[in-house]
Amino acid sequence: MTYTARLDQALNRLHEEGRYRTFIDIERKQGHFPHATWRRADGSESPITVWCGNDYLGMGQHPSVMTAMHEAIDATGAGSGGTRNISGTTLYHKRLEAELADLHGKEAALLFTSAYIANDATLSTLPKLFPGLIIYSDTLNHASMIEGVRRNGGAKRIFRHNDVAHLRELIEADDPAAPKLIAFESIYSMDGDFGPIEAICDLADEFDALTYIDEVHAVGMYGPRGAGVAERDRLMHRLDIINGTLAKAYGVMGGYIAASAKMCDAIRSYAPGFIFTTSLPPAVAAGAAASVAHLKRDTTLRDLHQERASILKTRLKAMGLPIIDHGSHIVPVIVGDPVHTKRLSDMLLEGYGIYVQPINFPTVPRGTERLRFTPAPVHGPGEMDRLVRAMDELWSHCALNRAELSA
């Protein structure tokens, strides 16, 4: 066995298919985001504008967040010192969990180091709590949900994306007495489309199933207090488990679930991904709590965020670029070829100082490769003009199709 040769083969396949991913070394500048510095491998530097970040509202540089983190690190030091069960639970963790439970109108919340781990750990643990559980999972659910469902050792059913009729067929074919859970998302991040929350809740009520929703791309950005699409649609009370992140709109790090006190107690007691992981640093928990609290009260950034996304979609559509528009803040521009997508990304970065990461298979299906823009309140008219002009010029230069996609 020549292990190095096998590694070469695996990596060469990615290069040949145009799917090899490279890291862009950037240095964010506090107070200046989305402007940053690109550090090349040769040691040279260039100013860039980031258009693909997940710090959707710029809260990673908000004064209230930074002040809370500085105060916490000065008070407690850098790390938590252990798992939540062994010396790693502080008043900062408890305060953040209380903020999140209040945000979602639930009895309790449970912190994890990331939303990926929260999904994986929770979904893989539920069959231990409900023997014979059948999980019904949307085919386009995030990799973390897929992994959690795959690892749990229980029964799973995959329903076609947002197809409630197909979901019904699958549930009706199973034992009525078996415990059931429906896992889905509120916003699917690659196309920016919304899940049919109310219809799924109706079906869950009809068949006595639990509901598990991933609101990762919605918390902080939708609803009167930023609790997500379910809050916007007044449906939070009908969802049993809500998953969210602190690393996107809230601008920090970490993930969580919000649910009943007993559900959170059971997950924390049985999930290895929670039990055996060092807890978030107190400063991170403090910054996240400050961000959640701020966005509960202040809708300014949320409103401006939607405005910026609407403007960018309107301007790209006006040029005939093939964007997908489902009404969310995510702006995917379809290229349809991995090599062309990577080349466009490189040309934007090198020629215009615009950074947008190419999205290729397996993140999206082959033939739907895309550039995925995430406009934020910090992207002003000047940044918008430069992006639109660059896309127009490159689309013409590369002779790409300008036919608009339907939503």
N, C-alpha and C positions, 0 to 999 in steps of 0.2 A: 504494500500500500504506500503510494507516494502522496502524502498528505498535502504537500505544497502544490503539487500538480493539480490535485483535485480543487484546491482553493483557486488556483489560476483559472481552471475551467469554469468554475461558478462565477467568478468575477468577469471573465471574458464574455460569458453569455449576456450579462447585463450591458456591457459595452456594445456588443454587437446589436442588441435590441434597442439601443439608445435609452436604456433605463438606469444606467449607472448614476448614482446620486453623489453629488459633491457638497461639502459644507462651504458656505460662504462665511468667512471670518469677519464679523462686524462688531464695531464698538458703538453701543448706544450712547448718546450724549444726554445726560439728565437735563430736562428743561427744554430740549430741542427736538425730541422725537416728533415726527418720524424721520428726522435727519440723523444720519449716522456716518461712521467712517468704515469703509471697506479696506481691510488689510489683505493685500495680495500675498501669494506665496513668495514672491521675489522681494518682499519687504516694502514695496511701495504702497501708498495709501491714496484713496479717492473718496470724495464726499458722495454719499448716496441717499436716496429716499426710499424707505422701506414701505412696500405696498402689500406685503403678504403676512404681516404680523398678526398674532392672536391677542395682543394687548389692545382689544377693540376700542376702548374708550380712552386710552392713554393714562389709565389709573396707576400704572407702574411708576409714573413720575409725579403723581399728585401729592401736594404738600401734606395732606392729612395722613396719607399712607406712609410717607417717608418719615414724618415726625413720630408716628406710632412705632415704627421699626427701630428708629434711633433710640427712643426711650426704652424699648424692651431690651435691646442688646446692651445698653448701658446698665440696665438693672439686673439682667440675668446672664449675660454672656452669649456665646455663639450658638451652642447646640442645646438640645433638650436633655441629653444625658441618658436616654434609655427609651425603651418601648413604653407604650401607654400603661402597661401593666406593671412595669418595673421602673419607677422614678421618672417617667417621661410625660406625666400628666401635670400641667401647670394651670394657673388661673387663666393664662392666655388661651390655652386650648379649650377650656370650659367656656370662656367668654365667647369665643368664635362659634362653638357649637350652639350656644344659646342664640346668638345672632342668626344663625342659619335656620334653626328650628322656627324662630319667629318669622323669618323671611318667608318660609313656605307654609306657615300655619300648621306645623306638625308638633307633636309632643317632644320630639328629640331629633338630634342630628349626630352623625358620627364622622369624624375626620379621618382621611387617609392621606398618604403622601402624594397621590395624584388621582384624577378621576378615572384613569385607566385601571389603577389598582382597586379603586372603589367598585367599579363595574365587575372586574374579574373576580375579586374576593367575594363580593355579595352574591353574584349569580352562581358562582361555583359552590357556595355554602348553602343556599336555599334548599336543595334536595335533602341535606342532612336534617333540616328543620321540618320539612314536609315530605316524608317518605312517599315515593311514587309520583312526585311532582312532574308534570309535563310543562315544559317551557316552550311558548310559541314566540318565535323571534323573527322580526322583519329581515328580509334578505339583505338589506343595505345597512343593517346596524353596524356600529363601529367595531373595529377589530377587538377592542377590549371586551365588548359584550359577547361577541362570537366566541372569544377564547374562554370567557367565564362559563358560557353555556356548554361549550365543548368539554370542558374539564370536569363538569359537575357529576358526570357518571349517570345522570338521569335521562329521561326521555326528552327529546326535542323535536319540534316541528318548525319548519321554515316557511313563512308565508310570503307571497309575492309583495313587492314593495308597495306599502300603503293600500293594499288590496284587502279591504275588510270582508268582502264576499268570500275570498279564498280563505281568510282566517276563520270565518264561520264554518266553512266546509271541513277544515281540519279539526276544529273543536267538536263539531257534531259527530265526527267519525271516532272520537275517543270515548272512553268510559266516562259517563256522566259523574260518577262518584270520585274520579281521580282529582287530586288537587292540581290546579292550573295557574299559570302565570303568563301574562302577555308582556313581552319586552320590546320597547320601541323608542324612537327619538322624537323630540319636538321639532328640531331643525336638523336636516341631514346636510352635513357641511360641504359635501362636494358639489351638489346641485343647488343647495339653498332652499329646498322645498320643505314644507311643513307636514308633520304627521297628523293623521285624522284623530285627534285626541278624544273628542267627544264620542265619535262613533265607536272607538275602541273601548271607551269606558262603558258605553251602553251594552256592548257585547260582553264585557267582563261581568257586568251586573247580571245579565241574562244567564250566564253560565257559571256564576259564582267563582270567577277567576280573580287573582290578584293582578295589579297593574304595576309595571316598572317602567319609568320614563327617564330617558337621558336628556337633560336640559342643558348640556354643556355649552352649546353654541347659542344659548338664549338667556341664561342667568345674567343679571346685571343690565340687560339690554331691552327686555320686553316686560310689560306689565307695569302697573302704577308704581310699584316699589322695586322693580327689577327682578322679580322672582321667576320670570320666564314666560313662555307662551301660555302655559297652563294658568298662570295668574291673569294674563291678559284676557284669556277666554273664560275666566271664572270657573276653572275646573280643578284647581289644586286639591280640593277636598275629596275628589273622586279618585285620586291617585294614591296608591298604597306606599310606593317607594319612589322618591325623586332623587336622581343623581345629578350632581353639578360639579363645576370646577371653580377653583379660585385663581387659575392661571391664565384665563382669557380676559373677559370683561373686567374682572376684579384686579388684574394686573400683577398678581403675586405668584403663588404656587400652592398646590394641594388640591384635593378632591373630597367629596363627601356624599353621604346619603342623608336624606331627611325622611322620617317615617314615624310610626308609633314608638313609644318608649320601649315596649316589649320587643319590637322588631329590631331596633338598634341594639338593645341589650343582647339579644340572641346572636346577632351578627358579630358584635365585638367579642362575644364569648366563644364562638365557634370558627370564625374565619382566620385561617393561618396568615393570610395576607395582612390582616390587622394585628394579630397577636404578636407576630415575630418581626415586625418592622419598627425601627426607631421612629419616634414621633417627629412631627414637623418642628423645626427650631422655633422657640418662643417668639422671636422677632418676626418670623414669617407669619405665624398665627396672629400676632398683633396687627401687622400691616393688613392682612386679609380682613380681620374684623373691622378695622377702620374703613376699608374700602366698601365692604358690605353695608355698614352703617351709613356711610355717606351717600351711596347710591339708592338707599331706601328713601332718603329725604329729598334728593336733588335729581330732577328729571332732565336738567339742561343738557348733559352730555348724551343721554339717550335720544332726545329729540334731534340733536344736531347730528348724531350718528346716522339716524334714518334719513335725514335730509341729504347728507353727503353721499350715502349709498344710492339714493334715488337720482341724484344729479349725475353720478358717474354712469349709472345704467342708461339714463336718458341720452347722454352724450355718445356713449358707445353704440347704442342702437341707431342713433341718427347717422352714424358713419356706416351702418350696415354690418357691423361686426357680429359674429355669431355668439351672442351671450345667452345664458339661461337666466330667466327672471321669474322667480316664484314669489316675489314680494318680500324676500328677506334681505338682510344686509350683505349677503355673500354674492360676489359678482364673478361667476366663472365665464371665461372666454374660451370657447372650444377651438382647438387647433386640429386635433384628430390624428396626429402622428407624433410618436415620442421624440424622434430626431428633430423634427421641426419645432416642437415645443421647447426642447432644450436649447436649440439654436436661437429662438426668439428671446428666451430668458437671458441668454448670454449677450445678445445684441442690445437688449434693454439696459443691462447692467454696464456693459463696457462702453456703449455709445451714448447713453443718456443718463447714467447714474441712477437708474430705476431698478430696484430689486424686487422681483416677483419670482417665486420658486416654481419650476415646472411640476405639474402633477401628472404622473404616469401610472400605468399598471404596476402593482395590483391595487393601488389606492382607488383607481377608477378603472372601468372596463376598457379593454383595448379598443382603439378607434375613437375614444372620447377624451384623449389626452388634452390637457387644458392649462391655461394660466388662470390662477384663482386670486382675485383681488379682494382685499378686505379694507375698504375705505373707512376712515376713522374721523372723529371730530378734529383731530390734529392735522388732517390733510386739508389745507386751505385752497383757495382759488388758484394760486400760483402753482402748487403741486398738481392740482387737477388739470390745469391747462397743459403742463409739460407732459403728463402721462398721456392725455388724449392725443396730443400732437405726435408723440413718439409712436403710439399704437397705429395711428393713421399712416404715418410714413413707413413703418416696418411692414404693415399689412400689404401696402402697395409694392414695396420693394421685394417682398417674398411672393407676390402674386397669389395671395391666399383668398379663399372664398369669402365674400361679404354677405352671403345670404343669411338672414336672421333665423335663428332657431325658435321654434314655438316653445312656450313654457310647458 
